[in-house]
Amino acid sequence: MKKFSDIITVAAFFTILIMFAVSTLFFQKTVSFSQTKEREGNVKEAASEYVDRNFPMNKNWRSLYTNVMVFTGRSRFGDTYYTNGRLIKHLGRKHKDNTIENVAYVNEMAANTDSQIFMMLAPTAAGVYSADLPDFLSEKSQRETINDAYMQLDKRIASIDAFYPLYSARDEYVFYRTENLWTSFGAYYAYTESTRQLGLQTVTLENYDQEYAASDFYGSLYDTAMVGGIKSDRINIFRSKYQSPVKKVEMFNGDETKEAESVYFRSALKNNKKTDIFLLGDRYVKTDIYTDIENAPKLLIIKGSFANTIVPFYTAHYSKITMVDPKKLSESGLTLSETVDLDEYDQILVLFDIDSFSQAGYFKSLT
């Protein structure tokens, strides 16, 4: 069996080599890198888009290689695993764990304000579908890591449990199959749980119209492991059956500013990273969202990528929501106190997925 597997692997190698040579020979540059970067707004994303556009067979030969490997029994591609019709990113043991250090920075931030402070550390698909992954991957579950982080929080900071509602709904469409993010459904379950702690009246699903913004989405995990036959993802947005309360959105990144009238940016659907329909992803240091709800509290969110999808639900409760990305703060050489006045906000929510939070090396920007 091993000999047969080796033959298949060698044959695939030479097939891929030929396809790569053909793609390089016959397909010439059609879009400049500068044009791609201007549209994507991020060097890494622009580089991926540039290769895809200028070498049309690039994805074909990579997909062939992946499917040959799956045929021979392989399920791991870097830190991405293919299991039960989905791709799951798992960090494993090799990544440095900064969880306790980052909690300390959050505690220090809390000491500098009288505003109510909350923390939500959400699991990723690797935590919710851990039973589908090999047992040897981790000695510690995401749930244990989240609980350990919550145990280290200052007593002024209230923790919000996003693990239980997502795990309970794991048979529903709460995580994308090809992207390491929760869907609008997953975000809604976490929102529902959070309203109890935040003192809000949950808006039920009956008050939303569901819209399929995209139905042919393949995310970044698929770019890593192009497994044939995996079902494409869809991007759902939930629109209030009544008029949206959002009046204006202002986004800041250094000298760059952007204004809009919605938290949904449909232009992102034309690019590879379609999930950027939610507030353009992680491109901005600070985003201010103003609503027409009078005499409502103000919310500051210290955000990771998971925050973009859940924020549209919070717009029904606050007069102003500000999102600040500590990674962008650090990249810009800024601190939180230079960007916002903490005491302007009635509530502060630190919202990250546990993988991003535990890896992050930029939370010093909060102090």
N, C-alpha and C positions, 0 to 999 in steps of 0.2 A: 504493500500500500504506500509505504514511504517512497519507494522508487518511482511509482506512478505519480505521486505528488511532486517529486523533484522534476520529473519530465514536464509536467504541466507548468511548473514555475519557470523553468528555462524557456519553454516555448512562449510563455507570456512575456518574458523579458525581451526576447527578440522581436515579438510583435509590437510591443510598446516602443522599442527603439526605432523600428521602421516607421510607425505612425508619427513619432516625434520628428523624425527627419523630413517626412512629407509635409507636416504642418509648418515646419520652419522654412522649407523650400518654396511652398506655393502660397502661403498666406503672409501678406505684407502688412505693415503698420497702417491702420486705418484711423486711429484716434490718438492724438498726442497725449503724453502723460500729464502735461500741464492742464489740458482741457479736462482730463479725468479727475485730477486733484481738485480743480475748481468746483466741479460738480459734487464730488464725494465729501470734500471738506476735511479729509483725514488721509495722511500719507499711506498708512497701512491698507486702508480700504481702497484707496485709489490704485495702489500697486496690484491688488487682487483683481480689481475691475479691468485694469489696463491689460493684464495678461489674458484674461478671459476674452476680451474684445479683439485683441490683436493676434491671438493664437487660437482660432476656433476649435482646433482638435485637442487642445490642452485637456479639457475636461473628459473628452472621449477616451484618451489613452489612460488617464488616471482611473476612470471608472472601470475600464477593462481590467486593469491591474487589481483593483479592490475586489471585483467580483470573482476573479480567479482565486484570490486569497480566501474569500468567504467559502468558495467551493472546496478548498482544501482544508477547511475547518477553522480558519483564523477568524477571530471576532474582535481583536484589538488593533486599533490604528492610532499609534501615539497614545494620547490620553483619552481617546474616544472609543467606546465599545458599542458594538451592534448586538442588540438583544431584543427579542419579542417585537420586531417591527419598528424599533426606535433606536436612535443614536443617543448615547449618554456620555457626557464628559465626566471623568472621575480624576481628581487630582492625585490620589495615591499618597504615598509616604514621602516622596522626594521633595515636596514643597515645604518651605519654611512656614511654621505656624506663628503668626503675629497676633493671634486672637486676644490674649491677655494684655499685651502691650497696647493694642488699639482700644480695648475697653478702658484702659487707664486714661487715654487721651479723651475719650468721651466723658469720663468722670470729671476730668479737669475742666472740660467745656461746661459741664453742668454746674460747677462751682462758681462760674462767672455770670450766672443769670438767675432770675427769679421765675422765669417762665416754666410751665409744666414741660417735662421732658419724657419722651417715650422711645423705646427701641424695638424694632421689628427685624429679626434676622430670619430670613426665609430659607427653607431648604431648596436645593436644586433637584432636578430629576434624579440625580445620583442618590440623594437622600430618600426620596419618596419611593423610588423603585430599586432600592438597595438589594432586595431579595432576588432581583434578576441579574445581579452582577456576581462575579467570582468571589468566594468567601475570603480569599487571601489578600484582597485589595487594601483593606484598612483595618486597623485594630480598634478604631474609634468611629462610631457612627456620627452622622451629621447632627442627629438629635442630641447626642451627648455633648458634642462641641457647642451647640447652641445653648444647652442648659448650663454648661460650664461658664460660658460668657455671661449669661444672665445672673449667675451666682456672684460674679465679680462686680456687678453694677452697683453704683452708689444708690443708697436707699431712696433718693429723690427721683430716680429714673424707673419708670414702670415698663416692664417687659410685655410684649405682645406675642402670643403664640400663633405663628403662621404654620407650624409643622402639622399640628393635628387636623385643621380643616383641609389642608392639601392632601394629607395622607388619607383622610376619610373619603376624599373625592378622587382618589388615584385612578379609578376606572373611567373617569370622565376626562374631557380634553383640557387638562389643567397645565400641561407642559407641551411645548412644541416637540415634534419628533426629530427635527433636524437642526434645532437651535437651542442654545443653553439659556433659555428664558422661560418664564411662565407665560401662558396665554392670557387673554382678557378674562377667561373663565377662572383661571387660577388666581389672577389678581383680584377678581371679585370675591372669591371665597376668603382671601386674606383681608380684603377691605371689610367684609361683613364681620369678621372676628375683631378687627381693630376698632370698629365703631363702639363696641362695648367699653373699651378702655378709654377711648377719646371722648366719650360722653355724647355721641352723635346718634341720631335716629337713622337707622339703615334704610337706604332706598332699595326697595325690592326689585327683582328682575322684571316684574310686570310693568314697571315704569319706564322700561327701556325698549327701544326697537333695535334688533340685532342686525348688523350689516356685515356682509362678507366683503371686506376691502380687497382681499387677494385670496385666491384659492389654489395657486400654483407655486407656493413659496418653498424654496429649499434654502436652509440657513447655513451658518458657518460650519456646523458639524458635518454637514453633507459635503462641504468643500474639502474636509479632512478625509472622510470615508464615503466615497460615492458608491454606496451599495445599491445595486440595481433592484428595482421592485419595491423600494421603500416608498410609502405613500407620501405625497407632498403635503405640506402644512397649509393651513388657511389662517388668515389674519382677520379676526373679528373685532369690530368696534361696537360699543353700546351707546346709542344715542338716546337722550331723554325724549320721551314722547311729548314733553312740553318744551318750551324754548330753552336753549342752552343758556346757563347763567354766565358763561364766559364772555367778557367784554373785550379784553385785550391781553395779548401775550407779548412780553418783552424779553429778549434773550441777549446775553452779554458774554463776550469772550475777548478780553483786551479792548482794542479799538473797534472790533467788529460788533455790530448790533443788528438785531432782526426783530421786526414786529409782525404780529399776526393777530387774527381774530378767532382762532380755534386752537385746540390742543392737538388736533390731527393735521398732519402735513402730508397730503396725498402725493406731493412731488416725490417723496421717498419711494413710492411704489414703482417708480421707473428705474430704480437702481437695485443693486444686489441685496442691500440690507433693508429689506422692506419693513422690518420692525421699527425702523426710524420714523414711521408714520406717527408714532407716539412721541411728540415733542422733540423730534429730530435726534433721538438717542442721547449720546453722551458728548455732544459737540460743544456745549457751552458751560462756562464757569457758573453762571447764575441765570435763572429763569424766573421771571415774575409773572404770575397769572392773576388777573383782576377779574372779579365777577360783579354782578349787579345785586348781590345779596347784601342788604343793608344791616348794620348792627350785628354782623357775624364776626366770629373770631378770625385771627390771622394764623396761618400755619407755616412754619419753616421746616423744610425737609432736607436733611443731610443725606444725599442720595447716592445710590449705586444704580446699575442698569435696570434693576427690577422696578425702580420707582416710576419710570416713565409710563408703564402700563397701568399702574394703579391710580395715578394722580387724577385722571379724568373722573373717577368716582368721587374723589374728595372735593371736586369743584362745586358739588351741590351743598356744601356745608360751610364754606369759608368765603370771606370777602376778598382775601388775598392769600395766595399760596406762593411761596418762594422756594425754589429748589437750588441748592448749592452743591456742586460736585467737588469733594475734597481732593480728588485726583487732579482735576483741572486747576484747582487752587494751587496745589503744589507745583504743577508744571509751569504756572504763571508767576511763581514766586510770591504768592499772596497768602494771607491768613484769613480765617473766617471773620475776625473782628474788623479787618480792613474792607470787608465786602458787605457785611450786613450788621445791623444793630440787633443783637439777640433779644433785648428787652422790648423790641417793637412787636414781638410775636407772642401770642397767647400760649401757643403750643409749639414744641419742637419735636420732630420725629426723625430718628436715625433709622434709615431703611436700606438694608443691603441684603443680598443673598449671602449665606454663610461662607461660601467658597471665596468670594471677592473680599469679604470682610477679613477673613483669616489670612489671606495673602497680602493684603494691602500694606504698603510701606509709606503711606502719605497722610496718615491721620494726624501727624504733628501739626499740619496746617490748621487744625481746629483750635489750637491752643494759642 
